[in-house]
Every structure is written in C-alpha cells, then in structure tokens.
Amino acid sequence: MAKTATPWGRAELVERVTVRQQAAEKRFASVFELLETDRGERLVRIAYTTTGAARRGPVTLRARDLERLREALAEHPALAEALRM
C-alpha cells in the first residue's frame, strides 16, 4: 500500500473513494482517503483534485454527490465506518 505524509507522521493508504463532480464546464473530483499510522491510528483525509493532484481547501458536495459517496462506500467498508456512513 502507498505511504503518505501527514501532520501525525507517515501513514499508509488503506482505502480511497473518488467522487467525480462537474459545475458547468469545470470537471473535478473530491477524494476521501482512510489512512493508518504506524501506531494503528486511523485518519480520514478529504481533498479535491482538478488535475489528478490532491489540493487542500474547502471541499463542497451537493446532495447528489453525497449520494454517490454513499454508493461508493458500499465497496469500502473501513472508510464507511470511519466516516460513520
């Protein structure tokens, strides 16, 4: 699994869900990741991407985007549990 840096140290990517979105002609996606540190602590990282690279900043979801997230989480039970969805 992939390792990534967090403010709490290195963590391993456990699961990732990408929700594709569109506003007018703009295409982008919100990314939800479940990470686990070397000490076993679980973290949830939420970001958005416009060119494949994750960016920080506010992530905005419409009701239909939340429904897509719920559907995608059916295949990612650990992330769903962490988000309590």
Protein Blocks (a to p, Z undefined) as FASTA:
>chain_A
ZZdddfkbpcddfbdcdddddehjbccdddddddddfkopacddddddfeopaceddddd
dfklmmmmmmmmmmmmmlmmmnoZZ
